[in-house]
Amino acid sequence: MSLKDVGNKIPIYKLKTTEEVMKYYDEWGEKNKYNKDMIEWNYTGPKETVNTFKKYALNKDAIIFDAGCGTGLVGLELKKFGYKNFHGADLSQKLLDTIPENLYQKLTKVDLNKPISTENNFYDAVMCVGTFTFGHVKPQALDEFIRITKPGGLICFTINEGIYVDYSFDKKINFLKEENKWKQLEFFKSDYIASKDVNAWLGLFKVN
Ligand SMILES: C[S@@+](CC[C@H](N)C(=O)[O-])C[C@H]1O[C@@H](n2cnc3c(N)ncnc32)[C@H](O)[C@@H]1O
């Protein structure tokens, strides 16, 4: 039995390097295990995030970047509510390969801890769900999300509560507010993976 099958808490806090994270997800994607686990754990991150997003994103033609799209659970929610143009990007090619055909208009393998190869002000919105967590993507990625989002566009994300202060997401978010880079529309503690006693901050910001 792998580590992912045991224990009360998800052992992602053990992951340190990007290589380890990639291997972890490449394995988790096998035999649809990631999706099965998310159903079993009642993972509500994608649903909660898209529910919040749709209150503000009224244009269903908006071009959306799903950063750390994994197996496409956010894409499925976006589709459910009529959004048509979304691009996915993830570190794990194995997870990208599991995404249903034609769900996303474009899929790319990326390391979000590095600069994103998208021009400035390209997207109407960025979604990033489950990807700000232990050993995954660092707060600096928020600078890139702002860069690739149009003025007036939306950035909607979750941050695992266990890293929010430890990884200085609290400071980064406030700094971006003080620098007038974005305006907070929503910020609250979401259920996320309540069945595992793991919650996340859910934020929705408007780019200035
Ligand atoms: C918990 S999963 C969330 C996936 C999906 N958004 C969801 O809600 O089901 C975290 C995702 O972050 C991706 N990831 C981790 N580190 C990354 C990095 N440096 N760059 C891009 N994606 C990364 C993983 O491959 C994985 O798909």
The ligand as a Gaussian input file, in Angstrom:
#p B3LYP/6-31G(d) Opt

LIG

0 1
 C       -3.879000      18.814000      -5.199000
 S       -3.555000      18.822000      -6.908000
 C       -4.851000      19.876000      -7.489000
 C       -5.206000      19.595000      -8.910000
 C       -6.509000      20.256000      -9.385000
 N       -6.383000      21.702000      -9.451000
 C       -7.643000      19.847000      -8.488000
 O       -8.165000      20.714000      -7.769000
 O       -7.991000      18.652000      -8.499000
 C       -2.111000      19.851000      -7.057000
 C       -1.625000      19.979000      -8.487000
 O       -0.526000      20.898000      -8.504000
 C        0.384000      20.432000      -9.470000
 N        1.685000      21.035000      -9.204000
 C        2.476000      20.865000      -8.122000
 N        3.594000      21.578000      -8.226000
 C        3.515000      22.250000      -9.403000
 C        4.383000      23.152000     -10.088000
 N        5.555000      23.523000      -9.577000
 N        3.984000      23.630000     -11.292000
 C        2.791000      23.255000     -11.834000
 N        1.931000      22.415000     -11.229000
 C        2.293000      21.911000     -10.025000
 C        0.357000      18.924000      -9.297000
 O        0.891000      18.227000     -10.397000
 C       -1.133000      18.682000      -9.076000
 O       -1.811000      18.437000     -10.265000

